[in-house]
Amino acid sequence: MHPAPPTAVALLSGGLDSATAAAIAIEAGYRLIGLSFNYGQRHQRELAAAALLARHFNFSEHHTINVNLAAWGGSSLTDLQQTIPSAGVLPGVIPNTYVPGRNTVFIAMALSLAEARGAERLVLGVNAVDYSGYPDCRPEYLTAFQKLADLASKSGLEGHGAQLWAPLVQWSKTEIVAEALRLQVPIADTWSCYAGGVKPCGVCDSCRIRDAALRDAGRPDLASR
């Protein structure tokens, strides 16, 4: 009999990055458990995309958890009174699309699921290159969180705690698109737009960065406009 494949928990937002990270993990031989969050984001459409991707990748489980970060706002993604920026990313300025504590909450929940299921890794689609300087997308943040994860879990104390794996953290968006195409990720089923409409707006930072990379990769047909 063949040994069972190792298990990993994949944080699945419904976006291109998390889908590509999941595809990388599958290619590496992992059986995936998906974890998505309804955190009060205006772009609820990404949750439908996450469900589609979980079925496409044949995840063994897919959980969508309600964590209402919109209760206190602090971000244009969770506060409809704020405007989604569309003028471009400014060096050294963290835009109001940053959601306070989001990745910290999500990774903590994923670690709980990973320990309960005996998963070896957490698969994260975070990226520190083409984005907006979010503090919880930096490699040093992930390194620090790994130390916390090892201290906070029984499996970590026993020397086999779940490892945070962010394969895209230092990749450009163009490199991510190229990898998604290689792995046959269903890019058309992913959702990146922040605006919250039924179609991608094409002007928010997330749309513009994604569309530029798709055009660079020779796939303008997959761009929002």
KEDRENDREN-975028 format. One line per 10 residues: number of its first residue (from 1); for each residue x negated, y negated, z negated of C-alpha. Coordinates in Angstrom, 1 decimal. Last residue first. Layout:
BEGIN
NUM> X Y Z; ... .
This chain:
BEGIN
225> 10.9 -45.1 18.9; 10.8 -42.6 16.1; 7.8 -40.7 17.5; 8.1 -37.1 18.6; 8.1 -37.9 22.3; 4.9 -39.9 21.7; 3.1 -36.6 21.4; -0.4 -37.3 22.8; -2.2 -37.1 19.4; -2.7 -40.8 19.4 .
215> 1.0 -41.3 20.0; 1.8 -39.0 17.1; -0.7 -40.9 14.9; 0.8 -44.2 15.7; 4.3 -42.9 15.0; 3.3 -41.6 11.6; 1.7 -44.8 10.5; 4.6 -46.9 11.8; 7.3 -44.7 10.2; 5.6 -44.7 6.8 .
205> 4.9 -48.4 6.8; 8.5 -49.2 7.7; 9.2 -50.3 11.3; 10.4 -47.2 13.2; 13.7 -47.1 11.4; 14.1 -43.3 11.5; 17.7 -42.3 12.1; 20.5 -41.7 9.6; 19.3 -44.6 7.5; 17.5 -44.6 4.2 .
195> 14.7 -47.0 5.0; 11.7 -44.9 3.8; 11.2 -42.9 7.0; 9.1 -39.7 6.8; 11.4 -36.9 7.7; 10.4 -33.5 9.1; 12.6 -31.5 11.5; 11.0 -33.0 14.7; 7.6 -32.0 13.3; 8.5 -28.3 13.4 .
185> 5.0 -27.2 12.2; 3.3 -25.2 15.0; 0.1 -24.7 13.1; -2.0 -26.4 15.8; 0.6 -29.2 16.0; 0.6 -29.8 12.3; -3.2 -29.8 12.3; -3.3 -32.5 15.0; -0.7 -34.5 13.1; -2.8 -34.3 9.9 .
175> -5.9 -35.4 11.8; -4.1 -38.4 13.2; -2.9 -39.3 9.7; -6.5 -39.3 8.5; -7.6 -36.6 6.2; -9.1 -37.1 2.7; -6.2 -35.7 0.7; -5.0 -33.3 3.3; -6.0 -30.0 1.5; -4.4 -31.0 -1.8 .
165> -4.8 -27.9 -4.0; -4.1 -28.2 -7.7; -5.2 -25.0 -9.3; -2.8 -22.9 -11.5; -4.4 -21.7 -14.7; -6.6 -18.6 -14.7; -9.0 -19.1 -17.6; -6.9 -17.9 -20.5; -6.5 -21.5 -21.7; -5.3 -22.4 -18.2 .
155> -2.8 -19.6 -18.3; -1.4 -20.9 -21.6; -1.0 -24.3 -20.1; -1.7 -27.8 -21.2; -5.5 -27.8 -21.3; -5.9 -26.5 -17.8; -3.2 -28.8 -16.4; -4.8 -31.8 -18.1; -8.2 -31.0 -16.6; -6.4 -30.6 -13.2 .
145> -4.7 -33.9 -13.7; -8.1 -35.6 -14.0; -9.3 -34.1 -10.8; -6.1 -35.0 -9.0; -6.3 -38.6 -10.1; -10.0 -38.7 -9.1; -8.9 -37.5 -5.6; -6.5 -40.5 -5.3; -2.8 -40.1 -4.5; -1.5 -41.2 -7.9 .
135> -3.0 -44.7 -7.6; -1.1 -45.5 -4.4; -3.6 -47.3 -2.2; -1.2 -47.8 0.7; -1.7 -44.8 3.0; -4.0 -43.7 5.7; -6.7 -42.3 3.5; -5.6 -41.1 0.1; -3.2 -38.3 1.1; -0.9 -36.1 -1.0 .
125> 0.6 -33.0 0.6; 0.2 -30.9 -2.6; 0.1 -27.1 -2.8; 0.0 -26.0 -6.4; -2.0 -22.8 -6.8; -2.3 -19.4 -8.5; 1.4 -18.8 -9.2; 2.3 -16.7 -12.2; 6.0 -17.5 -11.8; 6.6 -19.3 -15.1 .
115> 3.1 -20.9 -14.9; 3.8 -22.2 -11.4; 7.2 -23.5 -12.3; 5.8 -25.4 -15.3; 2.9 -26.7 -13.1; 5.4 -27.9 -10.5; 7.3 -29.9 -13.1; 4.1 -31.6 -14.2; 3.1 -32.2 -10.6; 6.4 -33.9 -10.0 .
105> 6.3 -36.1 -13.0; 2.8 -37.3 -12.4; 3.5 -37.7 -8.7; 6.4 -40.1 -9.5; 4.8 -42.1 -12.3; 5.8 -45.5 -10.9; 7.2 -45.2 -7.4; 5.0 -47.1 -4.9; 7.2 -48.4 -2.1; 6.6 -51.9 -3.6 .
95> 3.2 -52.1 -1.8; -0.1 -51.7 -3.6; -2.3 -54.5 -2.3; -6.1 -54.0 -2.0; -6.0 -54.0 1.8; -2.6 -55.0 3.2; -0.4 -52.3 4.7; 1.9 -53.5 7.5; 4.7 -56.1 7.8; 7.5 -53.6 7.3 .
85> 8.1 -53.6 3.5; 11.3 -51.9 2.2; 13.3 -54.7 0.5; 14.3 -54.5 -3.2; 17.9 -54.6 -4.4; 18.3 -51.0 -3.3; 16.0 -49.9 -6.1; 14.7 -46.3 -5.8; 12.4 -46.5 -2.7; 11.9 -50.3 -3.3 .
75> 10.2 -49.4 -6.5; 10.4 -50.3 -10.2; 13.8 -48.6 -10.6; 14.8 -47.8 -14.2; 17.5 -45.2 -13.6; 16.1 -44.7 -10.0; 13.6 -42.2 -11.5; 16.6 -39.8 -11.8; 14.9 -36.3 -11.8; 17.3 -33.8 -10.1 .
65> 15.5 -30.7 -9.1; 15.6 -28.9 -5.7; 14.3 -25.4 -5.9; 13.2 -23.2 -3.0; 12.3 -19.6 -3.4; 10.5 -16.9 -1.3; 9.8 -19.6 1.3; 10.6 -18.5 4.8; 8.6 -21.2 6.5; 11.5 -22.3 8.6 .
55> 14.0 -21.9 5.7; 11.9 -24.1 3.5; 11.5 -26.6 6.3; 15.2 -27.0 6.8; 15.7 -27.5 3.1; 13.0 -30.1 3.0; 14.6 -31.9 5.9; 17.9 -32.1 4.1; 16.0 -33.5 1.1; 14.3 -36.1 3.3 .
45> 17.7 -37.5 4.3; 18.0 -38.8 0.7; 15.9 -41.8 1.8; 17.2 -44.2 -0.9; 15.3 -42.1 -3.5; 17.2 -41.3 -6.7; 14.7 -38.7 -7.8; 16.1 -35.7 -5.8; 13.1 -33.6 -6.0; 11.7 -30.6 -4.0 .
35> 9.9 -27.5 -5.1; 9.1 -24.6 -2.7; 7.8 -21.2 -3.7; 5.2 -20.0 -1.2; 3.6 -16.6 -0.5; 0.0 -17.5 0.2; -2.2 -16.0 3.0; -4.4 -18.9 4.0; -2.1 -19.5 7.0; 0.7 -19.9 4.6 .
25> -1.3 -22.5 2.6; -2.1 -24.4 5.7; 1.6 -24.4 6.7; 2.5 -25.8 3.3; 0.0 -28.6 3.6; 1.5 -29.4 7.0; 5.1 -29.5 5.6; 3.9 -31.7 2.7; 2.3 -34.1 5.1; 5.1 -34.3 7.7 .
15> 7.8 -35.1 5.2; 10.5 -33.0 3.7; 9.2 -33.7 0.2; 8.0 -30.1 -0.4; 5.7 -29.6 -3.4; 4.4 -26.1 -2.7; 4.1 -23.6 -5.5; 1.6 -20.8 -4.7; 1.7 -17.0 -4.9; -1.0 -14.6 -4.0 .
5> 0.0 -11.9 -1.4; 1.0 -8.5 -2.8; -1.6 -5.8 -2.3; -1.1 -3.5 0.7; 0.0 0.0 0.0 .
